[in-house]
Amino acid sequence: MEKVGPCLIVTLMSKRLYNKYKEVGTFETDRNGNLKPVETVSLSDKVVGIDNKGNELKGFKIHFSKTGVHLVPWRG
């Protein structure tokens, strides 16, 4: 596992999670209702990371940019 900020995530799992769950989550909006380049995915049956307090993280956010994407573990 690779340490990423205050949580742990398996790097190889990130690519698989993205390929499997892209465009199936909920896209966030700003206060004006405009879509933000962030998709939130909640998984009830998978643990994708552990936070600094030892809690399981069962979701992630996909951040889209002009140069690519990255996943951030989320409590879900």
C-alpha positions in Angstrom: 0.0 0.0 0.0 1.1 3.5 -0.7 0.5 6.3 1.9 -1.5 9.1 0.4 -2.0 12.1 2.7 -3.7 10.9 5.9 -5.1 7.7 4.4 -4.0 4.4 2.7 -5.0 3.3 -0.7 -3.8 0.6 -3.0 -2.4 2.3 -6.1 -3.2 -0.5 -8.6 -6.8 -0.5 -7.2 -7.2 3.2 -8.2 -7.0 2.4 -11.9 -9.4 -0.5 -11.7 -11.9 1.5 -9.6 -11.8 4.4 -12.1 -12.4 2.1 -15.1 -15.2 0.2 -13.3 -17.0 3.1 -11.7 -16.5 6.2 -13.9 -19.8 7.9 -14.8 -21.9 5.8 -12.3 -21.5 8.1 -9.3 -23.0 11.5 -8.6 -21.5 14.7 -10.1 -21.2 17.6 -7.6 -22.7 21.0 -8.3 -21.7 24.4 -7.1 -24.2 26.7 -5.3 -25.4 28.0 -8.7 -26.2 24.5 -10.0 -23.3 24.3 -12.3 -21.6 20.9 -12.6 -18.2 20.6 -10.9 -15.5 18.3 -12.3 -15.9 15.9 -9.3 -17.8 12.6 -9.2 -18.6 11.0 -5.9 -18.9 7.2 -5.8 -20.1 5.3 -2.7 -19.5 1.6 -2.4 -21.1 -0.4 0.4 -19.3 -3.7 -0.3 -15.7 -2.5 -0.8 -13.1 -0.8 1.4 -10.9 1.5 -0.7 -8.8 2.9 2.1 -8.3 3.6 5.8 -8.2 7.1 7.3 -5.7 8.2 10.0 -8.1 7.1 12.7 -8.4 3.6 11.4 -11.9 4.0 9.9 -12.7 2.2 6.7 -13.3 4.4 3.6 -16.0 2.9 1.4 -16.1 5.5 -1.3 -14.0 7.8 -3.4 -14.2 11.0 -5.4 -13.0 11.2 -9.0 -11.4 14.6 -9.7 -11.4 15.3 -13.5 -9.0 17.9 -15.0 -7.6 18.8 -18.4 -4.5 16.6 -17.8 -6.2 13.5 -16.4 -8.0 12.2 -13.3 -7.2 11.3 -9.8 -9.1 9.4 -7.1 -9.4 10.6 -3.5 -10.7 8.1 -0.8 -13.9 9.3 0.8 -16.0 7.9 3.7 -18.9 7.2 1.4 
